[in-house]
Amino acid sequence: MAELLVLEFDGFGEDVYRKVNEALGIDPENGDGDWPAGMITHAGGKTPTGWIVVEVWDSRESQEKFMNERLGAALQQGGVQGPPKKADWTSLTAHHQPNKGKAATG
C-alpha cells in the first residue's frame, strides 16, 4: 500500500516553494512538469509559521531516490536552509482519488 509523507518547514513561504518547483521543472499552477516516478499525490500550502507539503508515494524508496537525485539540490537552489521541522511517514490503509483529474485549488 502507498505511503504518506508530511513535511513541515519553518520560515519557508510560497516564494521558496515556487523556486524549488521551478528548479524541479514543475509548474505548481497547472501541475505540468517533470514529476518524480513513484509520487502519487502532492499538495503544498502555507502554515502559520511556514509551509507544509503532504505527499503520497508508492514507496519510501521512491521518495528517497527523488531526494537524493533531484530534490536535495532543488531545495538548496530554492534557498531552503537545513532539514524540515517535521518529516513523518505513515503507511496508508487506504488512498483514493475520487475526483482524479480535477485539481482542487484554494
N, CA, C and O atoms as CSV, one atom per row, in Angstrom:
chain,resi,resn,atom,element,x,y,z
A,1,MET,N,N,0.852,-1.183,0.000
A,1,MET,CA,C,0.000,0.000,0.000
A,1,MET,C,C,0.892,1.239,0.000
A,1,MET,O,O,2.067,1.167,0.361
A,2,ALA,N,N,0.346,2.334,-0.394
A,2,ALA,CA,C,1.047,3.607,-0.510
A,2,ALA,C,C,1.492,4.132,0.855
A,2,ALA,O,O,1.007,3.704,1.902
A,3,GLU,N,N,2.433,5.077,0.802
A,3,GLU,CA,C,2.997,5.706,1.996
A,3,GLU,C,C,2.722,7.204,1.953
A,3,GLU,O,O,2.857,7.836,0.905
A,4,LEU,N,N,2.337,7.768,3.094
A,4,LEU,CA,C,2.074,9.200,3.220
A,4,LEU,C,C,3.263,9.873,3.886
A,4,LEU,O,O,3.774,9.391,4.898
A,5,LEU,N,N,3.706,10.999,3.309
A,5,LEU,CA,C,4.797,11.781,3.884
A,5,LEU,C,C,4.288,13.195,4.157
A,5,LEU,O,O,3.719,13.840,3.276
A,6,VAL,N,N,4.500,13.671,5.394
A,6,VAL,CA,C,4.145,15.034,5.777
A,6,VAL,C,C,5.438,15.747,6.163
A,6,VAL,O,O,6.166,15.312,7.055
A,7,LEU,N,N,5.704,16.858,5.467
A,7,LEU,CA,C,6.890,17.676,5.728
A,7,LEU,C,C,6.445,19.066,6.154
A,7,LEU,O,O,5.614,19.685,5.489
A,8,GLU,N,N,6.988,19.557,7.255
A,8,GLU,CA,C,6.687,20.908,7.722
A,8,GLU,C,C,7.978,21.701,7.806
A,8,GLU,O,O,8.978,21.234,8.351
A,9,PHE,N,N,7.940,22.920,7.252
A,9,PHE,CA,C,9.100,23.809,7.237
A,9,PHE,C,C,8.750,25.105,7.947
A,9,PHE,O,O,7.662,25.647,7.750
A,10,ASP,N,N,9.664,25.607,8.772
A,10,ASP,CA,C,9.509,26.919,9.393
A,10,ASP,C,C,10.264,27.945,8.556
A,10,ASP,O,O,11.298,27.634,7.965
A,11,GLY,N,N,9.738,29.179,8.508
A,11,GLY,CA,C,10.417,30.259,7.823
A,11,GLY,C,C,10.541,30.059,6.330
A,11,GLY,O,O,11.519,30.499,5.726
A,12,PHE,N,N,9.595,29.420,5.738
A,12,PHE,CA,C,9.636,28.994,4.339
A,12,PHE,C,C,8.272,29.358,3.793
A,12,PHE,O,O,7.254,28.920,4.329
A,13,GLY,N,N,8.234,30.150,2.739
A,13,GLY,CA,C,6.949,30.590,2.209
A,13,GLY,C,C,6.738,30.203,0.763
A,13,GLY,O,O,7.495,29.419,0.190
A,14,GLU,N,N,5.694,30.769,0.184
A,14,GLU,CA,C,5.326,30.430,-1.191
A,14,GLU,C,C,6.433,30.770,-2.185
A,14,GLU,O,O,6.617,30.061,-3.174
A,15,ASP,N,N,7.172,31.852,-1.930
A,15,ASP,CA,C,8.256,32.222,-2.838
A,15,ASP,C,C,9.304,31.109,-2.920
A,15,ASP,O,O,9.764,30.770,-4.010
A,16,VAL,N,N,9.675,30.550,-1.788
A,16,VAL,CA,C,10.655,29.461,-1.773
A,16,VAL,C,C,10.060,28.213,-2.422
A,16,VAL,O,O,10.734,27.539,-3.202
A,17,TYR,N,N,8.804,27.902,-2.105
A,17,TYR,CA,C,8.124,26.747,-2.710
A,17,TYR,C,C,8.156,26.860,-4.238
A,17,TYR,O,O,8.427,25.877,-4.928
A,18,ARG,N,N,7.886,28.035,-4.754
A,18,ARG,CA,C,7.887,28.240,-6.208
A,18,ARG,C,C,9.292,28.097,-6.791
A,18,ARG,O,O,9.452,27.545,-7.879
A,19,LYS,N,N,10.303,28.581,-6.088
A,19,LYS,CA,C,11.692,28.441,-6.559
A,19,LYS,C,C,12.104,26.974,-6.610
A,19,LYS,O,O,12.752,26.542,-7.564
A,20,VAL,N,N,11.733,26.214,-5.596
A,20,VAL,CA,C,12.073,24.785,-5.576
A,20,VAL,C,C,11.385,24.072,-6.735
A,20,VAL,O,O,12.010,23.273,-7.432
A,21,ASN,N,N,10.100,24.359,-6.943
A,21,ASN,CA,C,9.380,23.736,-8.047
A,21,ASN,C,C,9.962,24.135,-9.400
A,21,ASN,O,O,10.042,23.311,-10.311
A,22,GLU,N,N,10.365,25.388,-9.531
A,22,GLU,CA,C,10.994,25.831,-10.778
A,22,GLU,C,C,12.278,25.041,-11.039
A,22,GLU,O,O,12.526,24.606,-12.164
A,23,ALA,N,N,13.093,24.856,-9.993
A,23,ALA,CA,C,14.327,24.086,-10.132
A,23,ALA,C,C,14.043,22.634,-10.528
A,23,ALA,O,O,14.855,21.996,-11.199
A,24,LEU,N,N,12.880,22.118,-10.103
A,24,LEU,CA,C,12.493,20.741,-10.439
A,24,LEU,C,C,11.831,20.633,-11.810
A,24,LEU,O,O,11.644,19.529,-12.321
A,25,GLY,N,N,11.474,21.771,-12.410
A,25,GLY,CA,C,10.769,21.751,-13.681
A,25,GLY,C,C,9.298,21.406,-13.533
A,25,GLY,O,O,8.713,20.753,-14.396
A,26,ILE,N,N,8.700,21.855,-12.420
A,26,ILE,CA,C,7.290,21.583,-12.131
A,26,ILE,C,C,6.552,22.911,-11.991
A,26,ILE,O,O,7.035,23.832,-11.332
A,27,ASP,N,N,5.379,23.004,-12.615
A,27,ASP,CA,C,4.550,24.198,-12.532
A,27,ASP,C,C,3.447,23.951,-11.499
A,27,ASP,O,O,2.515,23.193,-11.771
A,28,PRO,N,N,3.536,24.581,-10.308
A,28,PRO,CA,C,2.530,24.330,-9.273
A,28,PRO,C,C,1.146,24.889,-9.623
A,28,PRO,O,O,0.154,24.513,-8.998
A,29,GLU,N,N,1.072,25.778,-10.608
A,29,GLU,CA,C,-0.218,26.343,-11.008
A,29,GLU,C,C,-1.085,25.328,-11.749
A,29,GLU,O,O,-2.263,25.152,-11.436
A,30,ASN,N,N,-0.483,24.664,-12.735
A,30,ASN,CA,C,-1.279,23.756,-13.568
A,30,ASN,C,C,-0.892,22.287,-13.426
A,30,ASN,O,O,-1.538,21.416,-14.009
A,31,GLY,N,N,0.156,22.008,-12.655
A,31,GLY,CA,C,0.544,20.627,-12.428
A,31,GLY,C,C,1.408,20.017,-13.512
A,31,GLY,O,O,1.766,18.843,-13.422
A,32,ASP,N,N,1.756,20.790,-14.543
A,32,ASP,CA,C,2.623,20.271,-15.599
A,32,ASP,C,C,4.046,20.171,-15.092
A,32,ASP,O,O,4.452,20.902,-14.188
A,33,GLY,N,N,4.799,19.258,-15.683
A,33,GLY,CA,C,6.212,19.206,-15.358
A,33,GLY,C,C,6.757,17.818,-15.173
A,33,GLY,O,O,6.107,16.814,-15.466
A,34,ASP,N,N,7.966,17.797,-14.679
A,34,ASP,CA,C,8.754,16.580,-14.536
A,34,ASP,C,C,8.581,15.995,-13.127
A,34,ASP,O,O,9.502,16.026,-12.311
A,35,TRP,N,N,7.387,15.465,-12.862
A,35,TRP,CA,C,7.103,14.866,-11.550
A,35,TRP,C,C,7.921,13.586,-11.381
A,35,TRP,O,O,8.189,12.887,-12.358
A,36,PRO,N,N,8.312,13.282,-10.164
A,36,PRO,CA,C,9.146,12.094,-9.934
A,36,PRO,C,C,8.365,10.786,-10.051
A,36,PRO,O,O,7.173,10.716,-9.752
A,37,ALA,N,N,9.072,9.767,-10.491
A,37,ALA,CA,C,8.498,8.420,-10.533
A,37,ALA,C,C,8.138,8.002,-9.114
A,37,ALA,O,O,8.912,8.220,-8.183
A,38,GLY,N,N,6.973,7.407,-8.950
A,38,GLY,CA,C,6.550,6.904,-7.644
A,38,GLY,C,C,5.687,7.854,-6.845
A,38,GLY,O,O,5.037,7.434,-5.888
A,39,MET,N,N,5.663,9.147,-7.220
A,39,MET,CA,C,4.810,10.095,-6.498
A,39,MET,C,C,3.384,9.942,-7.014
A,39,MET,O,O,3.145,9.969,-8.221
A,40,ILE,N,N,2.439,9.780,-6.087
A,40,ILE,CA,C,1.033,9.593,-6.438
A,40,ILE,C,C,0.255,10.901,-6.273
A,40,ILE,O,O,-0.566,11.249,-7.122
A,41,THR,N,N,0.514,11.617,-5.187
A,41,THR,CA,C,-0.196,12.849,-4.875
A,41,THR,C,C,0.769,13.830,-4.218
A,41,THR,O,O,1.653,13.433,-3.458
A,42,HIS,N,N,0.589,15.120,-4.520
A,42,HIS,CA,C,1.388,16.171,-3.890
A,42,HIS,C,C,0.478,17.358,-3.585
A,42,HIS,O,O,-0.343,17.751,-4.414
A,43,ALA,N,N,0.632,17.921,-2.395
A,43,ALA,CA,C,-0.074,19.152,-2.021
A,43,ALA,C,C,0.867,19.985,-1.158
A,43,ALA,O,O,1.622,19.447,-0.348
A,44,GLY,N,N,0.813,21.290,-1.337
A,44,GLY,CA,C,1.637,22.184,-0.538
A,44,GLY,C,C,0.851,23.428,-0.177
A,44,GLY,O,O,0.029,23.898,-0.963
A,45,GLY,N,N,1.101,23.967,1.019
A,45,GLY,CA,C,0.395,25.174,1.424
A,45,GLY,C,C,1.004,25.827,2.648
A,45,GLY,O,O,1.851,25.261,3.338
A,46,LYS,N,N,0.540,27.033,2.885
A,46,LYS,CA,C,1.034,27.877,3.974
A,46,LYS,C,C,0.531,27.388,5.331
A,46,LYS,O,O,-0.593,26.905,5.465
A,47,THR,N,N,1.397,27.527,6.324
A,47,THR,CA,C,1.034,27.308,7.722
A,47,THR,C,C,1.292,28.618,8.469
A,47,THR,O,O,1.857,29.543,7.886
A,48,PRO,N,N,0.898,28.725,9.737
A,48,PRO,CA,C,1.168,29.966,10.480
A,48,PRO,C,C,2.658,30.306,10.592
A,48,PRO,O,O,3.016,31.476,10.732
A,49,THR,N,N,3.531,29.284,10.531
A,49,THR,CA,C,4.967,29.543,10.706
A,49,THR,C,C,5.811,29.193,9.492
A,49,THR,O,O,7.031,29.356,9.531
A,50,GLY,N,N,5.197,28.716,8.415
A,50,GLY,CA,C,5.996,28.330,7.262
A,50,GLY,C,C,5.191,27.660,6.175
A,50,GLY,O,O,4.262,28.246,5.620
A,51,TRP,N,N,5.554,26.423,5.875
A,51,TRP,CA,C,4.980,25.704,4.733
A,51,TRP,C,C,4.842,24.224,5.075
A,51,TRP,O,O,5.649,23.668,5.820
A,52,ILE,N,N,3.808,23.596,4.521
A,52,ILE,CA,C,3.607,22.160,4.702
A,52,ILE,C,C,3.485,21.503,3.326
A,52,ILE,O,O,2.879,22.061,2.411
A,53,VAL,N,N,4.057,20.337,3.198
A,53,VAL,CA,C,3.941,19.520,1.994
A,53,VAL,C,C,3.424,18.160,2.423
A,53,VAL,O,O,3.949,17.551,3.355
A,54,VAL,N,N,2.390,17.686,1.737
A,54,VAL,CA,C,1.810,16.372,2.006
A,54,VAL,C,C,1.859,15.590,0.697
A,54,VAL,O,O,1.349,16.039,-0.330
A,55,GLU,N,N,2.474,14.426,0.750
A,55,GLU,CA,C,2.631,13.616,-0.460
A,55,GLU,C,C,2.259,12.168,-0.189
A,55,GLU,O,O,2.393,11.667,0.928
A,56,VAL,N,N,1.788,11.509,-1.240
A,56,VAL,CA,C,1.576,10.073,-1.207
A,56,VAL,C,C,2.533,9.477,-2.240
A,56,VAL,O,O,2.598,9.922,-3.387
A,57,TRP,N,N,3.267,8.469,-1.803
A,57,TRP,CA,C,4.269,7.795,-2.637
A,57,TRP,C,C,3.943,6.314,-2.742
A,57,TRP,O,O,3.277,5.748,-1.875
A,58,ASP,N,N,4.417,5.700,-3.804
A,58,ASP,CA,C,4.252,4.253,-3.932
A,58,ASP,C,C,5.152,3.515,-2.941
A,58,ASP,O,O,4.852,2.388,-2.546
A,59,SER,N,N,6.263,4.158,-2.538
A,59,SER,CA,C,7.171,3.567,-1.548
A,59,SER,C,C,8.094,4.641,-0.988
A,59,SER,O,O,8.292,5.687,-1.607
A,60,ARG,N,N,8.642,4.382,0.156
A,60,ARG,CA,C,9.621,5.298,0.750
A,60,ARG,C,C,10.886,5.328,-0.090
A,60,ARG,O,O,11.565,6.352,-0.167
A,61,GLU,N,N,11.197,4.213,-0.716
A,61,GLU,CA,C,12.393,4.126,-1.553
A,61,GLU,C,C,12.298,5.081,-2.750
A,61,GLU,O,O,13.295,5.698,-3.126
A,62,SER,N,N,11.112,5.207,-3.348
A,62,SER,CA,C,10.935,6.133,-4.470
A,62,SER,C,C,11.187,7.570,-4.035
A,62,SER,O,O,11.827,8.334,-4.757
A,63,GLN,N,N,10.687,7.946,-2.857
A,63,GLN,CA,C,10.897,9.304,-2.361
A,63,GLN,C,C,12.369,9.521,-2.034
A,63,GLN,O,O,12.904,10.597,-2.301
A,64,GLU,N,N,13.027,8.525,-1.465
A,64,GLU,CA,C,14.448,8.638,-1.127
A,64,GLU,C,C,15.284,8.836,-2.393
A,64,GLU,O,O,16.212,9.644,-2.413
A,65,LYS,N,N,14.949,8.098,-3.439
A,65,LYS,CA,C,15.665,8.242,-4.713
A,65,LYS,C,C,15.481,9.657,-5.260
A,65,LYS,O,O,16.442,10.278,-5.714
A,66,PHE,N,N,14.250,10.165,-5.217
A,66,PHE,CA,C,13.963,11.530,-5.664
A,66,PHE,C,C,14.750,12.539,-4.838
A,66,PHE,O,O,15.332,13.469,-5.395
A,67,MET,N,N,14.777,12.372,-3.535
A,67,MET,CA,C,15.511,13.275,-2.651
A,67,MET,C,C,16.992,13.295,-3.024
A,67,MET,O,O,17.594,14.361,-3.149
A,68,ASN,N,N,17.566,12.118,-3.200
A,68,ASN,CA,C,18.996,12.021,-3.492
A,68,ASN,C,C,19.357,12.520,-4.885
A,68,ASN,O,O,20.413,13.124,-5.073
A,69,GLU,N,N,18.499,12.276,-5.852
A,69,GLU,CA,C,18.831,12.604,-7.240
A,69,GLU,C,C,18.410,14.009,-7.670
A,69,GLU,O,O,19.045,14.597,-8.546
A,70,ARG,N,N,17.336,14.565,-7.062
A,70,ARG,CA,C,16.823,15.846,-7.555
A,70,ARG,C,C,16.395,16.825,-6.472
A,70,ARG,O,O,16.760,17.999,-6.523
A,71,LEU,N,N,15.628,16.361,-5.494
A,71,LEU,CA,C,15.011,17.286,-4.550
A,71,LEU,C,C,16.028,17.986,-3.657
A,71,LEU,O,O,15.888,19.181,-3.394
A,72,GLY,N,N,17.027,17.288,-3.194
A,72,GLY,CA,C,18.029,17.909,-2.330
A,72,GLY,C,C,18.662,19.128,-2.978
A,72,GLY,O,O,18.779,20.180,-2.349
A,73,ALA,N,N,19.073,18.990,-4.239
A,73,ALA,CA,C,19.683,20.102,-4.967
A,73,ALA,C,C,18.674,21.220,-5.200
A,73,ALA,O,O,19.023,22.395,-5.087
A,74,ALA,N,N,17.419,20.874,-5.524
A,74,ALA,CA,C,16.385,21.884,-5.767
A,74,ALA,C,C,16.076,22.670,-4.497
A,74,ALA,O,O,15.858,23.880,-4.558
A,75,LEU,N,N,16.054,21.998,-3.349
A,75,LEU,CA,C,15.831,22.688,-2.080
A,75,LEU,C,C,16.939,23.711,-1.835
A,75,LEU,O,O,16.663,24.835,-1.414
A,76,GLN,N,N,18.183,23.330,-2.094
A,76,GLN,CA,C,19.304,24.256,-1.936
A,76,GLN,C,C,19.172,25.437,-2.888
A,76,GLN,O,O,19.373,26.583,-2.485
A,77,GLN,N,N,18.835,25.170,-4.146
A,77,GLN,CA,C,18.650,26.233,-5.139
A,77,GLN,C,C,17.538,27.186,-4.726
A,77,GLN,O,O,17.613,28.388,-4.985
A,78,GLY,N,N,16.508,26.649,-4.084
A,78,GLY,CA,C,15.387,27.473,-3.649
A,78,GLY,C,C,15.666,28.266,-2.391
A,78,GLY,O,O,14.865,29.116,-2.004
A,79,GLY,N,N,16.792,28.001,-1.745
A,79,GLY,CA,C,17.165,28.752,-0.551
A,79,GLY,C,C,16.755,28.109,0.757
A,79,GLY,O,O,16.779,28.766,1.797
A,80,VAL,N,N,16.376,26.836,0.730
A,80,VAL,CA,C,15.986,26.154,1.967
A,80,VAL,C,C,17.241,25.885,2.793
A,80,VAL,O,O,18.206,25.289,2.314
A,81,GLN,N,N,17.203,26.334,4.029
A,81,GLN,CA,C,18.333,26.200,4.943
A,81,GLN,C,C,18.068,25.066,5.927
A,81,GLN,O,O,17.344,25.260,6.903
A,82,GLY,N,N,18.630,23.907,5.695
A,82,GLY,CA,C,18.503,22.811,6.640
A,82,GLY,C,C,17.274,21.946,6.426
A,82,GLY,O,O,16.481,22.171,5.511
A,83,PRO,N,N,17.138,20.955,7.288
A,83,PRO,CA,C,16.049,19.983,7.148
A,83,PRO,C,C,14.700,20.552,7.585
A,83,PRO,O,O,14.639,21.597,8.234
A,84,PRO,N,N,13.622,19.859,7.226
A,84,PRO,CA,C,12.301,20.304,7.677
A,84,PRO,C,C,12.159,20.173,9.190
A,84,PRO,O,O,12.860,19.388,9.827
A,85,LYS,N,N,11.241,20.955,9.751
A,85,LYS,CA,C,10.936,20.875,11.181
A,85,LYS,C,C,10.357,19.498,11.511
A,85,LYS,O,O,10.592,18.946,12.585
A,86,LYS,N,N,9.599,18.967,10.563
A,86,LYS,CA,C,8.925,17.693,10.769
A,86,LYS,C,C,8.953,16.903,9.462
A,86,LYS,O,O,8.761,17.467,8.385
A,87,ALA,N,N,9.189,15.614,9.562
A,87,ALA,CA,C,9.124,14.714,8.415
A,87,ALA,C,C,8.577,13.384,8.926
A,87,ALA,O,O,9.315,12.571,9.483
A,88,ASP,N,N,7.285,13.172,8.731
A,88,ASP,CA,C,6.620,11.985,9.265
A,88,ASP,C,C,6.068,11.110,8.143
A,88,ASP,O,O,5.437,11.601,7.207
A,89,TRP,N,N,6.317,9.816,8.253
A,89,TRP,CA,C,5.794,8.817,7.320
A,89,TRP,C,C,4.662,8.035,7.986
A,89,TRP,O,O,4.705,7.761,9.186
A,90,THR,N,N,3.665,7.685,7.205
A,90,THR,CA,C,2.564,6.843,7.659
A,90,THR,C,C,2.235,5.847,6.558
A,90,THR,O,O,2.046,6.229,5.403
A,91,SER,N,N,2.167,4.579,6.914
A,91,SER,CA,C,1.695,3.575,5.954
A,91,SER,C,C,0.184,3.694,5.863
A,91,SER,O,O,-0.514,3.619,6.874
A,92,LEU,N,N,-0.315,3.879,4.655
A,92,LEU,CA,C,-1.744,4.114,4.470
A,92,LEU,C,C,-2.543,2.817,4.428
A,92,LEU,O,O,-2.103,1.825,3.846
A,93,THR,N,N,-3.689,2.830,5.030
A,93,THR,CA,C,-4.644,1.741,4.935
A,93,THR,C,C,-5.466,1.897,3.673
A,93,THR,O,O,-5.865,0.914,3.048
A,94,ALA,N,N,-5.717,3.159,3.302
A,94,ALA,CA,C,-6.488,3.449,2.094
A,94,ALA,C,C,-5.995,4.747,1.480
A,94,ALA,O,O,-5.548,5.653,2.184
A,95,HIS,N,N,-6.081,4.825,0.175
A,95,HIS,CA,C,-5.794,6.054,-0.557
A,95,HIS,C,C,-6.640,6.030,-1.818
A,95,HIS,O,O,-6.507,5.131,-2.648
A,96,HIS,N,N,-7.501,7.011,-1.955
A,96,HIS,CA,C,-8.408,7.079,-3.102
A,96,HIS,C,C,-8.357,8.478,-3.693
A,96,HIS,O,O,-8.086,9.446,-2.981
A,97,GLN,N,N,-8.610,8.587,-4.962
A,97,GLN,CA,C,-8.703,9.870,-5.645
A,97,GLN,C,C,-10.071,9.936,-6.313
A,97,GLN,O,O,-10.184,9.677,-7.511
A,98,PRO,N,N,-11.108,10.279,-5.558
A,98,PRO,CA,C,-12.477,10.231,-6.072
A,98,PRO,C,C,-12.714,11.118,-7.289
A,98,PRO,O,O,-13.532,10.782,-8.146
A,99,ASN,N,N,-12.016,12.235,-7.376
A,99,ASN,CA,C,-12.204,13.160,-8.493
A,99,ASN,C,C,-10.915,13.276,-9.296
A,99,ASN,O,O,-10.523,14.374,-9.691
A,100,LYS,N,N,-10.263,12.158,-9.535
A,100,LYS,CA,C,-8.974,12.134,-10.232
A,100,LYS,C,C,-9.072,12.942,-11.516
A,100,LYS,O,O,-10.004,12.791,-12.306
A,101,GLY,N,N,-8.084,13.801,-11.696
A,101,GLY,CA,C,-8.053,14.632,-12.876
A,101,GLY,C,C,-8.661,16.009,-12.683
A,101,GLY,O,O,-8.512,16.876,-13.545
A,102,LYS,N,N,-9.339,16.222,-11.575
A,102,LYS,CA,C,-9.950,17.522,-11.282
A,102,LYS,C,C,-9.199,18.122,-10.084
A,102,LYS,O,O,-9.506,17.824,-8.929
A,103,ALA,N,N,-8.226,18.961,-10.381
A,103,ALA,CA,C,-7.412,19.553,-9.314
A,103,ALA,C,C,-8.214,20.541,-8.493
A,103,ALA,O,O,-8.964,21.352,-9.037
A,104,ALA,N,N,-8.055,20.469,-7.199
A,104,ALA,CA,C,-8.707,21.420,-6.295
A,104,ALA,C,C,-7.744,22.573,-6.063
A,104,ALA,O,O,-6.554,22.346,-5.844
A,105,THR,N,N,-8.225,23.775,-6.104
A,105,THR,CA,C,-7.404,24.936,-5.821
A,105,THR,C,C,-8.038,25.736,-4.695
A,105,THR,O,O,-9.253,25.722,-4.496
A,106,GLY,N,N,-7.202,26.412,-3.987
A,106,GLY,CA,C,-7.723,27.146,-2.847
A,106,GLY,C,C,-7.647,28.559,-3.083
A,106,GLY,O,O,-8.044,29.350,-2.227
